[in-house]
Amino acid sequence: MPAAPPTTPQAKRGGASVAPEAKRGVALFALAIGAFGIGTTEFVIMGLLPEVATDFGVSIPSAGLLISGYALGVVVGAPLLTAIGSKVSRKTVLVALMGVFIAGNLVSALAPSYGVLMTGRIVAALSHGAFFGVGSVVAASLVPKAKQASAIALMFTGLTVANVFGVPGGTALGQQFGWRSTFWAVTALGVVGLLGIVFLVPRQSTSEGPGLRSELAVFKDLQVWLALAMTALGFAGVFASFTYIAPMMTEVAGFSPGAVTWLLVLFGGGLVVGNLLGGKAADRSLMPSLYVILALLAVVLAAFVFTAYGRVTSAVTIAAFGAAGFATVAPLQKRVMDKAKGAPALASAANIAAFNLGNAVGAYLGGLTIEHGLGYTAPNWVGAALAASGLAVALISGLLDRRPTAASARPQTPSTRSSGSSRSARLTGRTSSAPSGTATPE
């Protein structure tokens, strides 16, 4: 049935129910704080592996499984927790997810053994995919349709800024005061994010949820699977190279180990810029933006094979790599949401799982080239090939968009045009591509 007209002082522009102007910025900021905490806890463990391994008496490779365990938790938790919360207000889901995130990091900070630390990491990871999936839908619902990709990008800015400040800062804190101090700090960030969501994110109507059956039904659409494949392949390309950036820079470019931290900050700066530019480009023209960005990513990675041998050229390429890599995030997320046709939450969360699946696959394939003696620049070739594969899938998906449907291919008589118009008018509330639900201030 058509959506009821808003009774609160908000406008409905471009097909989306939007929050009042004054509420949007603070609501997106609250979502970005949660994203910052989640991004920090995901990646900061990489810089603390020696301290964790020494504390628990395990090897560095065993400590490294804490990264794999987190990734597995994201892949499992994204669709599972989103499905469980499919009948609950999205704001309530976000609050619950931040509670899970806080609990997982609290367990990690107090962990008396390696096994308990792994459990804490997995618990925290369960909230990751669902938070970004549901949060993307909420962010898009706050603004007009023409600005939805930019709103998603603003939420993901928390994740990109985490790579610039959160991860280096958390690593320095853990090295100075012990690795547990980092998890205490991330727990505190989670509390701040939780309070921000409670007080700053507008409440959305409890009738917004399309139900689990409708959420699952979108996976019958080939275009949804093609969108997920674009995400997995694109980010497999990013992590095929990025996973081995440290040895590439020290062994090939000739940087000192201490310089790697600053190179990662440079990479993080590229992430922030690329994320925001990608969102704005997607708002103007989604699929053409994806074609250009994925092609640019493939070109940058191919060039990195050669530029890695010079310090200046490798530093410039790292910044461009970060920008091209994260410029894909908002467009890919928006593409999945558009193709989910009114039930975007589960598909959006599945896309976050696809990001992490791509991370794992890309790192594995890049590592194979090093194991087979092809050198530390060889993962860049793998990354370029994976990004090009993502571009090929995007082109196929774009061609399918242009394919006429059976209904549109039938010639229309004046009577069928008239009945079709009236039917469209009756179904307007259900067929809007904007995320369902009406945002109302608390």
PyMOL commands that set and color helices and strands:
alter all, ss='L'
color gray80, all
select helices_A, chain A and resi 21-56+60-84+90-110+114-141+145-177+179-200+206-208+212-220+222-242+245-253+259-284+286-307+311-327+329-339+344-371+378-402+406-409+414-431
alter helices_A, ss='H'
color red, helices_A
select strands_A, chain A and resi 12-13+16-17+203-204+439-440
alter strands_A, ss='S'
color yellow, strands_A
deselect
rebuild
show_as cartoon
